[in-house]
Amino acid sequence: MQIAESNVGKTSKKRTGYLPTLDGWRALAILGVIFTHESLHTFGPFNTRWLYEYGDRGVDTFFAISGILICSRLLEEESQNGSISLRGFYIRRFFRILPAAFLYLFTVVILGLLGYLVVHRTEIFAAIFFYRNYTRLLGRAALPNVAVFTGHFWSLAVEEHFYFILPALLVFTKKRFRVPALLFLTALVLANRAYQLRTRPWLTIRWHTDIRLDALLIPAIIAILVYGVRDKKPLLRAAKWWPLVLLVVISLIPVKPSNWQIAAMSVLLPIMIMGSILHPHNILGKILEHPVLRYIGRVSYSLYLWQQLFVISHFFTTKPLGILQQWPLNLGFSFLCALASFYLVEKPMMRLGHKLAPPATPGREDLSAADTAPSSADGKTPVLT
C-alpha cells in the first residue's frame, strides 16, 4: 500500500509500500488461528476459551488485510505507471506464496509416505492447484484425522481466487465502474450464502470461495474509496477513535454461522484495520507496532503453514507425531519450522520476485534496495495517496 509520510501536511519524498501496523494485525490473526486450533488450556483462574472460540476470526483478519493491501498497491502502480502489470503482479505472488507452500506440502507427503500421517493424494493435488476449499472431506468417511494437515489450504485457495478476480477487474474495468462491479459481486456472494445456509449444513460450505469471497471484496472496495479521497484530513479526524470502538464491537459479536454475522465481519474488520493504518500513532497503533508483534507478523505466513502440522490437539485422541504435537512443545516446533521456512525459502523467494518484477513502491527494506520510510510509530501519520 502506498503511503506518504506526513507531519502537519508536510510530505516526505520517501515512499514505501510497507506498513508496520499491518504486521501487528497479522500477528494477532495468526495467534488467533493457533489458539482456535489448540485445545482449551486453563491457567489458574484464567483459560483460553475466548481465544478458542473467537480465534477463527484470525482468517477473516488475514482476508481483510489482503483485500486492502493488494488493491491499494495495484492502484498505486496504476497511478505511478499509468497501468497495472498483470505479469508483474503474478510473478510477485508466485514467489510470495508458492515456494513456502510447496515446501510444507512436500514435508507432509514425505511424512505420509513414512506412515506418520494420514495423507490422501487427492487433497495434495487440490492443495497444489488451490481448490482445496472444495475438497474438505476425503476418503470413505469424514474422519477427523483425514485431510486435516492440508485443511488450512482452504484459505489460500480463497486468496488465490481473489488474486484472479481483483487485478482483472481493475485492469479491464473503467475507474467509475470498479466499485459498482465489486458491489455487484459482493451482492452475489451474500445472496448465494443466504440461500446455501438454508439448504446445506454450514460445515460443508464454510470454506467455499463463493461463500467467503466478500471478506476480500469489501476490503478492496474500502481501499478504492479511501484511495480516491483527495482531502484526507476529514477522514483522518473521523478515523481517530473508530479502530478501538470497532475492536470492542467485533469482540462482542457472537460466533455463529449466520449470513449477517459473516457479512458484519467482512465490513467491520477492514474498516477497523484501515482506521489503524490512518492513525498508527494512537494507542492501538503503538501496540500493533510493538517489535515482538511486528516480528511475528513478518513470519505469519510460514507460521500459518506449519502450525497445522503441530497445533491440532482437538482433532486427535492420539498424537500422530507424538510429543511434537503436545502443548507447549507443539507451539515451539511450529515457530522453529516457520522460522526455517521464512529465512531459507520465503524471504529469499520474495526478494527474487521483487527483483524479477519490481513493485511500483518498495516493500520492507530487507526485500529491496530502496529506502524505507520511518516507522509510523514515530508519531508521523501515514496518509494513503
BELLIN-V566360 format. One record per pair of residues at least 6 apart in sequence whose ideal C-beta (glycine too) atoms are under 7 Angstrom apart, sorted by the first residue. I is the first residue (numbers start at 1). GAP is how many residues later the second one is. D is the distance in whole Angstrom. If there is no record, write none. Layout:
I_GAP_D ; I_GAP_D
This chain:
1_16_6 ; 1_18_6 ; 1_67_7 ; 1_68_5 ; 1_71_4 ; 1_72_6 ; 1_383_7 ; 2_13_7 ; 2_15_6 ; 2_70_7 ; 2_71_7 ; 2_74_4 ; 2_359_5 ; 2_383_6 ; 3_13_7 ; 3_16_7 ; 3_370_7 ; 3_379_4 ; 3_380_6 ; 3_381_6 ; 3_382_7 ; 4_7_5 ; 4_8_7 ; 4_11_7 ; 4_379_6 ; 4_381_5 ; 5_7_4 ; 5_9_6 ; 5_368_5 ; 5_369_7 ; 5_375_5 ; 5_377_6 ; 6_374_7 ; 6_375_6 ; 6_377_5 ; 7_373_5 ; 12_361_6 ; 14_357_6 ; 14_359_4 ; 15_346_6 ; 15_358_7 ; 16_345_6 ; 16_346_6 ; 16_356_5 ; 16_357_5 ; 17_56_6 ; 17_342_6 ; 17_344_4 ; 17_345_6 ; 17_346_5 ; 18_345_5 ; 18_346_5 ; 18_354_6 ; 19_258_6 ; 19_363_7 ; 20_269_5 ; 20_274_5 ; 20_355_5 ; 20_356_6 ; 20_357_7 ; 21_255_5 ; 21_256_5 ; 21_259_5 ; 21_264_6 ; 21_267_5 ; 21_268_6 ; 21_355_7 ; 22_43_6 ; 22_47_7 ; 23_270_7 ; 23_271_4 ; 23_274_3 ; 23_275_6 ; 24_263_7 ; 24_264_3 ; 24_265_6 ; 24_266_7 ; 24_269_4 ; 24_270_6 ; 24_273_6 ; 25_36_6 ; 25_40_6 ; 25_248_6 ; 25_263_6 ; 26_39_6 ; 26_271_4 ; 26_274_4 ; 27_266_4 ; 27_269_4 ; 27_270_4 ; 27_273_6 ; 28_33_7 ; 29_29_4 ; 29_32_4 ; 29_33_5 ; 29_271_7 ; 30_28_6 ; 30_266_7 ; 30_270_4 ; 30_273_5 ; 30_274_6 ; 32_19_7 ; 32_23_4 ; 32_25_6 ; 32_26_3 ; 33_22_6 ; 33_25_4 ; 33_26_6 ; 33_271_6 ; 33_274_7 ; 34_273_5 ; 34_277_5 ; 35_13_6 ; 35_16_4 ; 35_17_6 ; 35_20_5 ; 36_15_7 ; 36_16_6 ; 36_19_3 ; 36_20_5 ; 37_270_7 ; 37_274_5 ; 37_275_6 ; 38_273_5 ; 38_275_6 ; 38_289_7 ; 39_274_4 ; 39_275_5 ; 40_7_6 ; 40_8_6 ; 40_9_6 ; 40_12_5 ; 41_6_6 ; 41_7_5 ; 41_286_7 ; 53_202_6 ; 54_201_6 ; 56_199_7 ; 57_208_6 ; 59_96_5 ; 60_155_5 ; 60_205_5 ; 60_209_6 ; 61_208_6 ; 62_93_7 ; 63_152_4 ; 63_153_5 ; 64_151_7 ; 64_155_5 ; 64_205_4 ; 64_206_4 ; 64_209_5 ; 65_208_6 ; 66_93_6 ; 66_150_6 ; 67_149_4 ; 67_150_7 ; 67_151_7 ; 67_152_3 ; 67_153_5 ; 67_156_7 ; 67_203_6 ; 68_151_5 ; 68_154_7 ; 68_155_5 ; 68_202_6 ; 68_205_6 ; 68_206_6 ; 70_96_6 ; 71_95_6 ; 71_149_4 ; 71_152_4 ; 71_153_6 ; 72_151_5 ; 72_155_6 ; 72_312_7 ; 73_286_7 ; 74_10_5 ; 74_15_7 ; 74_93_6 ; 74_96_5 ; 75_149_7 ; 75_152_5 ; 76_284_5 ; 76_285_6 ; 77_7_5 ; 77_283_4 ; 78_6_5 ; 80_280_5 ; 81_279_6 ; 84_83_6 ; 84_86_6 ; 84_87_5 ; 86_81_6 ; 86_85_6 ; 88_269_4 ; 89_78_5 ; 91_262_6 ; 91_265_5 ; 91_266_4 ; 92_261_4 ; 92_262_7 ; 92_265_5 ; 92_267_7 ; 93_70_6 ; 94_259_7 ; 95_254_4 ; 95_255_6 ; 95_257_5 ; 95_258_3 ; 96_254_6 ; 96_257_6 ; 99_246_5 ; 99_247_7 ; 99_250_4 ; 100_201_7 ; 100_202_6 ; 100_205_6 ; 100_241_5 ; 100_245_5 ; 100_246_4 ; 101_55_7 ; 101_204_6 ; 103_238_6 ; 103_242_5 ; 104_201_4 ; 104_202_6 ; 105_19_6 ; 105_22_6 ; 105_23_7 ; 105_45_7 ; 108_9_6 ; 108_11_6 ; 108_41_5 ; 108_42_6 ; 109_10_6 ; 109_15_6 ; 111_6_5 ; 112_7_3 ; 116_204_6 ; 116_205_6 ; 117_32_6 ; 117_203_6 ; 118_27_5 ; 118_28_6 ; 119_30_7 ; 120_18_5 ; 120_19_6 ; 120_26_7 ; 120_27_6 ; 122_13_6 ; 122_16_6 ; 123_9_7 ; 123_12_6 ; 123_15_5 ; 123_24_5 ; 123_27_5 ; 124_26_7 ; 126_6_4 ; 126_9_4 ; 127_23_5 ; 127_26_4 ; 130_26_6 ; 130_27_4 ; 130_30_4 ; 131_26_6 ; 132_18_6 ; 132_21_4 ; 132_22_5 ; 132_25_5 ; 133_21_4 ; 133_24_4 ; 133_25_6 ; 133_74_4 ; 133_75_6 ; 133_76_6 ; 134_74_6 ; 136_18_7 ; 136_71_6 ; 138_8_6 ; 138_9_5 ; 139_7_5 ; 144_171_5 ; 145_170_7 ; 145_171_6 ; 148_164_6 ; 148_167_5 ; 149_159_6 ; 149_160_6 ; 151_157_7 ; 152_152_7 ; 152_156_5 ; 154_53_4 ; 157_52_7 ; 158_51_5 ; 158_54_5 ; 158_55_7 ; 161_48_5 ; 162_51_7 ; 162_54_4 ; 166_54_6 ; 169_9_7 ; 169_12_6 ; 169_13_7 ; 170_8_7 ; 173_8_5 ; 178_46_6 ; 179_42_6 ; 179_45_6 ; 179_46_7 ; 182_35_5 ; 182_38_6 ; 182_39_5 ; 183_38_7 ; 185_32_6 ; 186_28_5 ; 186_31_5 ; 186_32_6 ; 189_21_6 ; 189_24_5 ; 189_25_4 ; 189_28_7 ; 190_24_6 ; 190_69_7 ; 190_73_6 ; 192_18_5 ; 193_18_5 ; 193_66_5 ; 193_69_7 ; 194_65_5 ; 196_9_5 ; 196_15_6 ; 197_60_7 ; 197_62_6 ; 202_55_4 ; 205_6_5 ; 206_51_7 ; 214_49_7 ; 214_52_5 ; 215_51_5 ; 218_48_5 ; 218_49_6 ; 218_52_6 ; 219_51_4 ; 222_48_5 ; 222_49_6 ; 222_52_6 ; 226_9_7 ; 226_48_6 ; 226_158_5 ; 227_157_6 ; 229_6_6 ; 232_151_5 ; 235_43_7 ; 236_42_6 ; 236_43_7 ; 236_145_7 ; 239_36_4 ; 239_39_5 ; 239_40_6 ; 240_39_6 ; 242_29_7 ; 242_33_5 ; 243_29_5 ; 243_32_4 ; 243_33_4 ; 243_41_5 ; 244_40_6 ; 246_22_5 ; 246_25_6 ; 246_26_4 ; 247_25_6 ; 247_37_7 ; 249_19_7 ; 250_18_5 ; 250_19_7 ; 250_22_7 ; 253_8_6 ; 253_11_6 ; 276_8_6 ; 276_9_5 ; 276_12_6 ; 277_105_7 ; 279_6_6 ; 280_9_6 ; 280_96_4 ; 280_97_7 ; 280_102_6 ; 281_95_7 ; 281_96_7 ; 281_98_5 ; 281_100_7 ; 285_91_7 ; 286_91_6 ; 289_86_6 ; 289_87_7 ; 289_88_4 ; 299_39_5 ; 299_40_6 ; 299_43_5 ; 301_45_7 ; 302_36_4 ; 302_39_4 ; 302_40_4 ; 302_44_5 ; 303_31_6 ; 303_32_7 ; 303_35_4 ; 305_36_7 ; 306_28_5 ; 306_31_4 ; 306_32_5 ; 306_35_6 ; 307_27_4 ; 310_14_6 ; 310_15_5 ; 310_20_4 ; 310_23_5 ; 310_24_5 ; 311_19_5 ; 311_20_7 ; 311_23_6 ; 312_13_7 ; 313_12_7 ; 313_14_7 ; 319_6_4 ; 319_7_6 ; 323_6_6 ; 324_6_6 ; 324_9_5 ; 350_17_6 ; 351_16_5 ; 354_13_5 ; 354_14_5 ; 362_6_4 ; 362_8_4 ; 362_10_7 ; 364_8_7 ; 365_7_4 ; 374_6_7 ; 376_6_5
